[in-house]
Amino acid sequence: MMQKSRLKHLQILPTLSCNMNCDYCYIKFAPMTQINYKMSNDTVDLIVESIRQKKLQLSDNATITFLGGEVTLCPEIIDRFFIKLHDNLKKNKYIINIQTNGLEISSLIEILRKFKDILPQINITISIDGFEKIHDFYRKDKNGNGTFKRIQKNLIMLLRLLHPSKITIQSTLTNKTKNIHNFIKTFHSYGITKFQLVPVITPPSLSHMRIKPTNYLDEYIKVIDYYFECLKKENPFTEDLISHYLYRILSLTNILTNPTNFPENICPIGVSVLAIDPKGYVYPCSMFVGFKDYCLGRIDNIDKTKVENIVRKVIQGRRKYCRNCKLINICDHGCVARNLIEKSDIAIFPKEYCSIKRNIILYIIKKLSSILPNLNPYFQHIEKELSLQYL
């Protein structure tokens, strides 16, 4: 499976250290993480050579994401990577994504200024969980102080250097989330057009931090309304889950009548996505870092059989829990790492959000029917099938 697939997304974690102390940080839950360890030059060089020699087979236009921990704590690692792989980055037009909490960006700005020739390939993702009161409740610095105002100030500095389209705001949705659509409106007015809304992932002991399904639906419906409002005004933005559903709905128009004609919608972990931790160990994705059973070996010795077993288990779990659902090839099925952290098994797909996801998909379909009347028969067919199955 590894031999047949090229990586579309390589995640590199230079360190798991952080200059913040977020209450829900997933790194805290990983059983064997080396929090204070930073990636060595030898490991950086090994990654570079593995890409050059195609031991790590990246597709053209693949995304290489630097995340942590907090990547701005070790700018020298990103600098070395850019220098060593500079020609390959340009030739293969790899997309570089740097994911940061935005608390300290002076080192990041220096890197962006130094590598101006590949600046068009670089994107920045900043974590902001909503307006100040909501963001600061869980996302504090090491002294327990709120971070919103400092991050907002740094974001404005980045906007002076980068086009707004190069910046994504990622918001973790928690039990404190409120008015996220107005938050998106505010930062959309800055020119930012890319947003990611990610429900928090916590172990059972911290389940009180999770957003309630009903609140998640209410918040998301408002975001969808704003999305289509902006679409009509020709001032669009993107949000990952909405984009996913739109793509699947519009490209798979016969999905309910001929479901076997379309590929399964399966999480790409371990196949087209891999993550490398600070010591050079490989995992199916960054959310699995530190979980020993999901370590795939070192960069130069990936256990392909283990990858296949993990993927097979995910597919079997998905088919068990979702096989009778009419939306099996539209739904995103949630994060597989969420299954591990919240249910202790990647093959157990939480049912709590199923009805919420169905309602979100149906709401998007209704919105689409108002702007694409020629597809109304298809949309009506979906609604009829769903009403027979669920209502």
C-alpha positions as a Markdown table, in Angstrom:
| # | Residue | x | y | z |
|---|---|---|---|---|
| 1 | Met | 0.0 | 0.0 | 0.0 |
| 2 | Met | 2.9 | 2.3 | 0.8 |
| 3 | Gln | 4.6 | 1.4 | -2.4 |
| 4 | Lys | 1.6 | 2.2 | -4.6 |
| 5 | Ser | 0.9 | 5.6 | -3.0 |
| 6 | Arg | 2.7 | 8.9 | -3.0 |
| 7 | Leu | 2.5 | 11.2 | 0.0 |
| 8 | Lys | 0.3 | 14.2 | -0.4 |
| 9 | His | 1.0 | 15.5 | 3.1 |
| 10 | Leu | 4.2 | 15.1 | 5.1 |
| 11 | Gln | 4.0 | 16.5 | 8.7 |
| 12 | Ile | 7.3 | 17.3 | 10.4 |
| 13 | Leu | 7.3 | 18.0 | 14.2 |
| 14 | Pro | 10.7 | 19.7 | 15.0 |
| 15 | Thr | 9.8 | 19.8 | 18.7 |
| 16 | Leu | 6.9 | 19.0 | 21.0 |
| 17 | Ser | 7.9 | 21.9 | 23.4 |
| 18 | Cys | 5.6 | 24.8 | 23.5 |
| 19 | Asn | 5.5 | 28.4 | 24.9 |
| 20 | Met | 1.8 | 28.1 | 25.8 |
| 21 | Asn | 0.0 | 25.9 | 28.3 |
| 22 | Cys | -3.4 | 25.1 | 26.6 |
| 23 | Asp | -5.6 | 23.0 | 28.9 |
| 24 | Tyr | -6.7 | 20.6 | 26.2 |
| 25 | Cys | -3.4 | 20.1 | 24.3 |
| 26 | Tyr | -3.3 | 16.7 | 22.8 |
| 27 | Ile | 0.4 | 16.3 | 23.3 |
| 28 | Lys | -0.2 | 16.0 | 27.0 |
| 29 | Phe | -2.3 | 12.8 | 26.4 |
| 30 | Ala | 0.4 | 11.0 | 24.4 |
| 31 | Pro | 2.0 | 8.3 | 26.6 |
| 32 | Met | 5.6 | 8.5 | 25.4 |
| 33 | Thr | 6.3 | 12.0 | 24.1 |
| 34 | Gln | 9.7 | 13.7 | 24.7 |
| 35 | Ile | 8.3 | 17.2 | 25.3 |
| 36 | Asn | 11.6 | 19.0 | 25.6 |
| 37 | Tyr | 13.5 | 17.3 | 22.8 |
| 38 | Lys | 14.3 | 19.2 | 19.6 |
| 39 | Met | 15.0 | 17.6 | 16.2 |
| 40 | Ser | 18.7 | 17.2 | 15.5 |
| 41 | Asn | 20.6 | 18.3 | 12.4 |
| 42 | Asp | 21.2 | 14.6 | 11.5 |
| 43 | Thr | 17.4 | 13.9 | 11.6 |
| 44 | Val | 16.7 | 17.0 | 9.4 |
| 45 | Asp | 19.3 | 15.8 | 6.9 |
| 46 | Leu | 17.9 | 12.3 | 6.9 |
| 47 | Ile | 14.4 | 13.7 | 6.1 |
| 48 | Val | 15.9 | 15.8 | 3.3 |
| 49 | Glu | 17.8 | 12.9 | 1.8 |
| 50 | Ser | 14.8 | 10.6 | 2.1 |
| 51 | Ile | 12.8 | 13.1 | 0.0 |
| 52 | Arg | 15.6 | 13.7 | -2.5 |
| 53 | Gln | 16.2 | 9.9 | -3.0 |
| 54 | Lys | 12.4 | 9.3 | -3.0 |
| 55 | Lys | 12.4 | 7.0 | -0.1 |
| 56 | Leu | 9.7 | 9.3 | 1.1 |
| 57 | Gln | 7.8 | 9.6 | -2.2 |
| 58 | Leu | 6.1 | 12.9 | -2.2 |
| 59 | Ser | 3.7 | 13.8 | -5.0 |
| 60 | Asp | 4.3 | 17.0 | -7.0 |
| 61 | Asn | 2.5 | 19.8 | -5.2 |
| 62 | Ala | 2.5 | 17.8 | -1.9 |
| 63 | Thr | 2.1 | 19.7 | 1.3 |
| 64 | Ile | 4.9 | 19.7 | 3.9 |
| 65 | Thr | 3.6 | 21.0 | 7.3 |
| 66 | Phe | 5.8 | 22.1 | 10.2 |
| 67 | Leu | 4.0 | 21.8 | 13.5 |
| 68 | Gly | 4.5 | 20.8 | 17.1 |
| 69 | Gly | 4.6 | 21.7 | 19.8 |
| 70 | Glu | 5.5 | 25.2 | 18.7 |
| 71 | Val | 7.7 | 25.5 | 15.6 |
| 72 | Thr | 8.8 | 29.1 | 16.4 |
| 73 | Leu | 10.9 | 27.7 | 19.3 |
| 74 | Cys | 13.3 | 26.1 | 16.8 |
| 75 | Pro | 13.5 | 28.3 | 13.7 |
| 76 | Glu | 17.0 | 27.0 | 13.0 |
| 77 | Ile | 15.4 | 23.6 | 12.0 |
| 78 | Ile | 13.1 | 25.1 | 9.5 |
| 79 | Asp | 15.9 | 27.3 | 8.2 |
| 80 | Arg | 18.2 | 24.2 | 7.7 |
| 81 | Phe | 15.4 | 22.3 | 6.0 |
| 82 | Phe | 14.7 | 25.2 | 3.6 |
| 83 | Ile | 18.4 | 25.5 | 2.8 |
| 84 | Lys | 19.1 | 21.8 | 2.3 |
| 85 | Leu | 15.9 | 21.1 | 0.2 |
| 86 | His | 15.7 | 24.5 | -1.5 |
| 87 | Asp | 16.0 | 23.3 | -5.1 |
| 88 | Asn | 13.5 | 20.5 | -4.6 |
| 89 | Leu | 11.0 | 22.8 | -3.0 |
| 90 | Lys | 11.0 | 25.0 | -6.0 |
| 91 | Lys | 11.2 | 22.3 | -8.7 |
| 92 | Asn | 8.4 | 20.1 | -7.3 |
| 93 | Lys | 6.4 | 23.2 | -6.1 |
| 94 | Tyr | 5.8 | 21.7 | -2.7 |
| 95 | Ile | 3.4 | 23.7 | -0.6 |
| 96 | Ile | 4.9 | 24.6 | 2.8 |
| 97 | Asn | 2.6 | 25.1 | 5.7 |
| 98 | Ile | 3.9 | 26.4 | 9.0 |
| 99 | Gln | 1.5 | 25.9 | 11.9 |
| 100 | Thr | 2.0 | 28.2 | 14.9 |
| 101 | Asn | 0.1 | 29.4 | 17.9 |
| 102 | Gly | 1.2 | 32.9 | 16.9 |
| 103 | Leu | 2.4 | 34.0 | 20.3 |
| 104 | Glu | 6.0 | 34.7 | 19.2 |
| 105 | Ile | 6.6 | 35.3 | 15.5 |
| 106 | Ser | 9.8 | 37.3 | 15.2 |
| 107 | Ser | 11.8 | 34.2 | 14.2 |
| 108 | Leu | 9.1 | 33.2 | 11.7 |
| 109 | Ile | 9.1 | 36.6 | 10.1 |
| 110 | Glu | 12.9 | 36.4 | 9.7 |
| 111 | Ile | 12.6 | 33.1 | 7.9 |
| 112 | Leu | 9.9 | 34.5 | 5.6 |
| 113 | Arg | 12.1 | 37.4 | 4.7 |
| 114 | Lys | 15.1 | 35.2 | 4.1 |
| 115 | Phe | 13.4 | 32.9 | 1.7 |
| 116 | Lys | 11.5 | 35.4 | -0.4 |
| 117 | Asp | 11.9 | 33.3 | -3.5 |
| 118 | Ile | 9.8 | 30.5 | -2.1 |
| 119 | Leu | 7.4 | 32.8 | -0.3 |
| 120 | Pro | 4.5 | 32.1 | -2.7 |
| 121 | Gln | 4.7 | 28.4 | -1.7 |
| 122 | Ile | 4.5 | 29.2 | 2.1 |
| 123 | Asn | 1.3 | 29.3 | 4.1 |
| 124 | Ile | 0.8 | 30.0 | 7.7 |
| 125 | Thr | -1.8 | 28.5 | 10.0 |
| 126 | Ile | -2.5 | 30.3 | 13.3 |
| 127 | Ser | -4.6 | 28.9 | 16.2 |
| 128 | Ile | -7.2 | 31.3 | 17.5 |
| 129 | Asp | -10.3 | 29.7 | 19.2 |
| 130 | Gly | -12.7 | 32.6 | 18.9 |
| 131 | Phe | -13.0 | 36.1 | 20.4 |
| 132 | Glu | -10.8 | 37.1 | 23.3 |
| 133 | Lys | -12.9 | 35.7 | 26.3 |
| 134 | Ile | -13.4 | 32.4 | 24.6 |
| 135 | His | -9.9 | 32.0 | 23.3 |
| 136 | Asp | -8.2 | 33.0 | 26.6 |
| 137 | Phe | -10.2 | 30.5 | 28.7 |
| 138 | Tyr | -8.2 | 27.5 | 27.5 |
| 139 | Arg | -5.3 | 29.0 | 25.5 |
| 140 | Lys | -3.0 | 30.6 | 28.1 |
| 141 | Asp | 0.8 | 31.2 | 28.3 |
| 142 | Lys | 3.1 | 29.6 | 30.7 |
| 143 | Asn | 2.2 | 32.2 | 33.4 |
| 144 | Gly | -1.5 | 31.5 | 33.0 |
| 145 | Asn | -2.2 | 34.8 | 31.1 |
| 146 | Gly | -4.5 | 35.1 | 28.1 |
| 147 | Thr | -2.9 | 35.2 | 24.7 |
| 148 | Phe | -5.5 | 36.6 | 22.3 |
| 149 | Lys | -4.3 | 40.2 | 22.1 |
| 150 | Arg | -0.7 | 39.3 | 21.5 |
| 151 | Ile | -1.7 | 36.8 | 18.8 |
| 152 | Gln | -4.0 | 39.2 | 17.1 |
| 153 | Lys | -1.2 | 41.8 | 17.1 |
| 154 | Asn | 1.2 | 39.3 | 15.5 |
| 155 | Leu | -1.4 | 38.3 | 13.0 |
| 156 | Ile | -1.6 | 41.9 | 11.8 |
| 157 | Met | 2.2 | 41.9 | 11.5 |
| 158 | Leu | 2.1 | 38.8 | 9.3 |
| 159 | Leu | -0.6 | 40.4 | 7.1 |
| 160 | Arg | 1.9 | 43.1 | 6.2 |
| 161 | Leu | 4.3 | 40.5 | 4.9 |
| 162 | Leu | 1.9 | 37.9 | 3.4 |
| 163 | His | -1.2 | 38.1 | 1.3 |
| 164 | Pro | -4.3 | 37.2 | 3.4 |
| 165 | Ser | -4.9 | 34.2 | 1.2 |
| 166 | Lys | -1.7 | 32.7 | 2.6 |
| 167 | Ile | -3.0 | 32.6 | 6.2 |
| 168 | Thr | -5.4 | 30.1 | 7.7 |
| 169 | Ile | -7.1 | 30.5 | 11.1 |
| 170 | Gln | -7.6 | 27.2 | 12.9 |
| 171 | Ser | -10.2 | 27.3 | 15.7 |
| 172 | Thr | -10.6 | 24.5 | 18.2 |
| 173 | Leu | -14.3 | 24.1 | 19.2 |
| 174 | Thr | -14.9 | 23.5 | 22.9 |
| 175 | Asn | -17.7 | 23.8 | 25.5 |
| 176 | Lys | -16.9 | 27.5 | 25.6 |
| 177 | Thr | -17.4 | 28.1 | 21.8 |
| 178 | Lys | -19.9 | 30.8 | 21.0 |
| 179 | Asn | -20.6 | 33.0 | 18.0 |
| 180 | Ile | -17.9 | 31.4 | 15.9 |
| 181 | His | -19.6 | 32.7 | 12.7 |
| 182 | Asn | -19.1 | 36.3 | 14.0 |
| 183 | Phe | -15.5 | 35.5 | 14.7 |
| 184 | Ile | -15.1 | 34.3 | 11.1 |
| 185 | Lys | -16.8 | 37.5 | 9.9 |
| 186 | Thr | -14.4 | 39.7 | 11.8 |
| 187 | Phe | -11.3 | 38.0 | 10.5 |
| 188 | His | -12.8 | 37.6 | 7.0 |
| 189 | Ser | -12.9 | 41.4 | 7.1 |
| 190 | Tyr | -9.1 | 41.4 | 7.4 |
| 191 | Gly | -9.0 | 39.6 | 4.0 |
| 192 | Ile | -8.5 | 36.2 | 5.5 |
| 193 | Thr | -10.4 | 33.5 | 3.5 |
| 194 | Lys | -9.3 | 30.2 | 5.0 |
| 195 | Phe | -10.7 | 28.8 | 8.2 |
| 196 | Gln | -10.6 | 25.4 | 10.0 |
| 197 | Leu | -13.1 | 24.5 | 12.7 |
| 198 | Val | -11.9 | 21.5 | 14.7 |
| 199 | Pro | -13.9 | 20.0 | 17.6 |
| 200 | Val | -11.5 | 19.5 | 20.5 |
| 201 | Ile | -10.2 | 16.0 | 21.1 |
| 202 | Thr | -9.8 | 15.0 | 24.8 |
| 203 | Pro | -9.5 | 11.8 | 26.8 |
| 204 | Pro | -12.6 | 10.8 | 28.8 |
| 205 | Ser | -11.2 | 12.6 | 31.9 |
| 206 | Leu | -11.5 | 15.9 | 30.1 |
| 207 | Ser | -14.8 | 15.2 | 28.3 |
| 208 | His | -16.3 | 18.3 | 29.9 |
| 209 | Met | -14.2 | 20.5 | 27.6 |
| 210 | Arg | -15.8 | 19.0 | 24.4 |
| 211 | Ile | -18.4 | 21.0 | 22.5 |
| 212 | Lys | -21.9 | 19.6 | 22.9 |
| 213 | Pro | -23.3 | 18.1 | 19.7 |
| 214 | Thr | -26.3 | 20.4 | 19.7 |
| 215 | Asn | -24.1 | 23.5 | 20.2 |
| 216 | Tyr | -21.8 | 22.2 | 17.5 |
| 217 | Leu | -24.8 | 22.0 | 15.1 |
| 218 | Asp | -26.1 | 25.4 | 16.1 |
| 219 | Glu | -22.7 | 27.1 | 15.6 |
| 220 | Tyr | -22.1 | 25.3 | 12.3 |
| 221 | Ile | -25.4 | 26.2 | 10.8 |
| 222 | Lys | -24.6 | 29.9 | 11.3 |
| 223 | Val | -21.2 | 29.4 | 9.7 |
| 224 | Ile | -22.9 | 27.7 | 6.7 |
| 225 | Asp | -25.4 | 30.6 | 6.4 |
| 226 | Tyr | -22.5 | 33.1 | 6.4 |
| 227 | Tyr | -20.7 | 31.0 | 3.8 |
| 228 | Phe | -23.5 | 31.1 | 1.3 |
| 229 | Glu | -24.2 | 34.7 | 2.1 |
| 230 | Cys | -20.5 | 35.5 | 1.1 |
| 231 | Leu | -20.8 | 33.2 | -1.9 |
| 232 | Lys | -23.7 | 35.2 | -3.3 |
| 233 | Lys | -21.8 | 38.5 | -2.7 |
| 234 | Glu | -18.8 | 37.0 | -4.5 |
| 235 | Asn | -16.7 | 37.4 | -1.4 |
| 236 | Pro | -16.1 | 33.8 | -0.6 |
| 237 | Phe | -14.1 | 32.1 | 2.2 |
| 238 | Thr | -13.4 | 28.4 | 2.8 |
| 239 | Glu | -13.8 | 26.2 | 5.8 |
| 240 | Asp | -12.4 | 22.7 | 5.6 |
| 241 | Leu | -15.5 | 20.6 | 6.6 |
| 242 | Ile | -17.9 | 22.7 | 4.4 |
| 243 | Ser | -15.4 | 22.4 | 1.5 |
| 244 | His | -15.2 | 18.6 | 2.0 |
| 245 | Tyr | -19.0 | 18.2 | 2.0 |
| 246 | Leu | -19.5 | 20.5 | -1.0 |
| 247 | Tyr | -16.9 | 18.5 | -3.0 |
| 248 | Arg | -18.4 | 15.1 | -2.2 |
| 249 | Ile | -22.0 | 16.3 | -2.8 |
| 250 | Leu | -21.3 | 17.9 | -6.1 |
| 251 | Ser | -18.9 | 15.4 | -7.5 |
| 252 | Leu | -20.8 | 12.3 | -6.5 |
| 253 | Thr | -24.2 | 13.1 | -7.8 |
| 254 | Asn | -25.3 | 9.4 | -8.2 |
| 255 | Ile | -24.0 | 8.3 | -4.9 |
| 256 | Leu | -27.3 | 7.1 | -3.5 |
| 257 | Thr | -28.5 | 5.2 | -6.6 |
| 258 | Asn | -25.1 | 3.8 | -7.5 |
| 259 | Pro | -22.9 | 3.9 | -4.4 |
| 260 | Thr | -20.6 | 1.1 | -5.6 |
| 261 | Asn | -19.4 | 3.3 | -8.5 |
| 262 | Phe | -17.5 | 5.6 | -6.2 |
| 263 | Pro | -14.4 | 5.2 | -4.1 |
| 264 | Glu | -14.8 | 4.9 | -0.3 |
| 265 | Asn | -14.2 | 8.1 | 1.6 |
| 266 | Ile | -11.4 | 6.8 | 3.8 |
| 267 | Cys | -9.0 | 8.7 | 6.2 |
| 268 | Pro | -5.6 | 8.8 | 4.4 |
| 269 | Ile | -3.4 | 8.2 | 7.5 |
| 270 | Gly | -0.3 | 6.2 | 6.7 |
| 271 | Val | -1.0 | 6.1 | 3.0 |
| 272 | Ser | -0.9 | 9.7 | 1.7 |
| 273 | Val | -0.2 | 11.2 | 5.0 |
| 274 | Leu | 2.8 | 10.6 | 7.4 |
| 275 | Ala | 4.2 | 12.4 | 10.4 |
| 276 | Ile | 7.8 | 12.5 | 11.6 |
| 277 | Asp | 8.4 | 13.3 | 15.3 |
| 278 | Pro | 11.5 | 15.1 | 16.7 |
| 279 | Lys | 13.6 | 11.9 | 16.9 |
| 280 | Gly | 12.8 | 10.8 | 13.4 |
| 281 | Tyr | 10.1 | 8.2 | 14.2 |
| 282 | Val | 7.2 | 8.0 | 11.8 |
| 283 | Tyr | 3.5 | 7.9 | 12.6 |
| 284 | Pro | 0.3 | 7.7 | 10.5 |
| 285 | Cys | -0.4 | 11.4 | 11.3 |
| 286 | Ser | 0.7 | 14.0 | 13.9 |
| 287 | Met | -2.2 | 13.2 | 16.2 |
| 288 | Phe | -0.7 | 9.7 | 16.8 |
| 289 | Val | 2.7 | 10.9 | 17.8 |
| 290 | Gly | 3.7 | 9.3 | 21.1 |
| 291 | Phe | 1.4 | 6.3 | 20.9 |
| 292 | Lys | 3.8 | 3.4 | 20.8 |
| 293 | Asp | 1.5 | 1.0 | 19.1 |
| 294 | Tyr | 1.2 | 3.4 | 16.1 |
| 295 | Cys | 4.9 | 4.1 | 15.6 |
| 296 | Leu | 5.8 | 2.9 | 12.1 |
| 297 | Gly | 9.5 | 2.8 | 12.6 |
| 298 | Arg | 12.3 | 5.3 | 11.6 |
| 299 | Ile | 12.3 | 7.4 | 8.5 |
| 300 | Asp | 14.7 | 5.0 | 6.7 |
| 301 | Asn | 12.9 | 1.8 | 7.9 |
| 302 | Ile | 9.1 | 2.2 | 7.8 |
| 303 | Asp | 7.1 | -0.9 | 8.6 |
| 304 | Lys | 4.8 | -1.1 | 5.6 |
| 305 | Thr | 2.9 | -4.2 | 7.0 |
| 306 | Lys | 2.1 | -2.2 | 10.2 |
| 307 | Val | 0.7 | 0.7 | 8.0 |
| 308 | Glu | -1.5 | -1.8 | 6.1 |
| 309 | Asn | -2.8 | -3.3 | 9.3 |
| 310 | Ile | -3.7 | 0.1 | 10.7 |
| 311 | Val | -5.5 | 1.2 | 7.5 |
| 312 | Arg | -7.3 | -2.2 | 7.3 |
| 313 | Lys | -8.5 | -1.8 | 10.9 |
| 314 | Val | -9.8 | 1.7 | 10.1 |
| 315 | Ile | -11.7 | 0.5 | 7.0 |
| 316 | Gln | -13.2 | -2.4 | 8.9 |
| 317 | Gly | -14.3 | -0.2 | 11.7 |
| 318 | Arg | -15.8 | 2.3 | 9.3 |
| 319 | Arg | -17.7 | -0.4 | 7.4 |
| 320 | Lys | -19.0 | -1.9 | 10.7 |
| 321 | Tyr | -20.4 | 1.4 | 12.0 |
| 322 | Cys | -21.3 | 3.2 | 8.8 |
| 323 | Arg | -22.1 | 0.5 | 6.2 |
| 324 | Asn | -25.9 | 1.1 | 6.2 |
| 325 | Cys | -25.7 | 4.9 | 6.2 |
| 326 | Lys | -26.9 | 6.6 | 3.0 |
| 327 | Leu | -24.2 | 9.3 | 3.4 |
| 328 | Ile | -21.3 | 6.9 | 3.8 |
| 329 | Asn | -19.4 | 8.4 | 0.8 |
| 330 | Ile | -20.2 | 12.0 | 1.7 |
| 331 | Cys | -19.6 | 12.1 | 5.4 |
| 332 | Asp | -16.0 | 12.8 | 6.6 |
| 333 | His | -16.5 | 10.2 | 9.5 |
| 334 | Gly | -14.5 | 12.4 | 11.8 |
| 335 | Cys | -10.9 | 12.1 | 13.0 |
| 336 | Val | -9.5 | 8.5 | 13.4 |
| 337 | Ala | -7.2 | 9.8 | 16.2 |
| 338 | Arg | -10.3 | 11.0 | 18.0 |
| 339 | Asn | -11.4 | 7.4 | 18.1 |
| 340 | Leu | -8.1 | 6.4 | 19.7 |
| 341 | Ile | -8.0 | 9.3 | 22.3 |
| 342 | Glu | -11.7 | 9.3 | 23.2 |
| 343 | Lys | -12.6 | 5.6 | 22.7 |
| 344 | Ser | -9.2 | 3.9 | 23.0 |
| 345 | Asp | -9.7 | 2.2 | 19.6 |
| 346 | Ile | -9.2 | 3.6 | 16.1 |
| 347 | Ala | -11.9 | 1.3 | 14.8 |
| 348 | Ile | -14.7 | 2.6 | 17.1 |
| 349 | Phe | -16.4 | 5.5 | 15.3 |
| 350 | Pro | -18.3 | 7.7 | 17.8 |
| 351 | Lys | -22.0 | 7.8 | 17.1 |
| 352 | Glu | -22.7 | 11.0 | 19.1 |
| 353 | Tyr | -22.1 | 13.2 | 16.1 |
| 354 | Cys | -23.8 | 11.1 | 13.4 |
| 355 | Ser | -27.2 | 12.9 | 13.5 |
| 356 | Ile | -25.4 | 16.3 | 13.7 |
| 357 | Lys | -23.4 | 15.5 | 10.6 |
| 358 | Arg | -26.5 | 14.3 | 8.7 |
| 359 | Asn | -28.2 | 17.6 | 9.6 |
| 360 | Ile | -25.2 | 19.6 | 8.5 |
| 361 | Ile | -25.1 | 17.8 | 5.1 |
| 362 | Leu | -28.8 | 18.2 | 4.6 |
| 363 | Tyr | -28.6 | 21.9 | 5.4 |
| 364 | Ile | -25.8 | 22.3 | 2.9 |
| 365 | Ile | -27.9 | 20.5 | 0.3 |
| 366 | Lys | -30.8 | 22.8 | 0.9 |
| 367 | Lys | -28.5 | 25.8 | 0.5 |
| 368 | Leu | -27.1 | 24.4 | -2.7 |
| 369 | Ser | -30.6 | 23.8 | -4.1 |
| 370 | Ser | -31.3 | 27.6 | -3.9 |
| 371 | Ile | -28.3 | 28.4 | -6.1 |
| 372 | Leu | -28.2 | 25.3 | -8.3 |
| 373 | Pro | -31.9 | 24.6 | -9.2 |
| 374 | Asn | -30.9 | 22.3 | -12.0 |
| 375 | Leu | -29.7 | 19.8 | -9.4 |
| 376 | Asn | -32.9 | 19.9 | -7.4 |
| 377 | Pro | -34.0 | 16.5 | -8.4 |
| 378 | Tyr | -30.8 | 15.0 | -7.1 |
| 379 | Phe | -31.1 | 17.0 | -3.9 |
| 380 | Gln | -34.7 | 15.9 | -3.4 |
| 381 | His | -33.7 | 12.3 | -4.0 |
| 382 | Ile | -31.1 | 12.5 | -1.2 |
| 383 | Glu | -33.6 | 14.1 | 1.2 |
| 384 | Lys | -36.2 | 11.3 | 0.4 |
| 385 | Glu | -33.7 | 8.5 | 0.9 |
| 386 | Leu | -32.6 | 10.1 | 4.2 |
| 387 | Ser | -36.1 | 10.6 | 5.4 |
| 388 | Leu | -36.8 | 6.9 | 4.8 |
| 389 | Gln | -33.7 | 5.8 | 6.7 |
| 390 | Tyr | -33.6 | 8.2 | 9.6 |
| 391 | Leu | -36.8 | 10.2 | 10.1 |
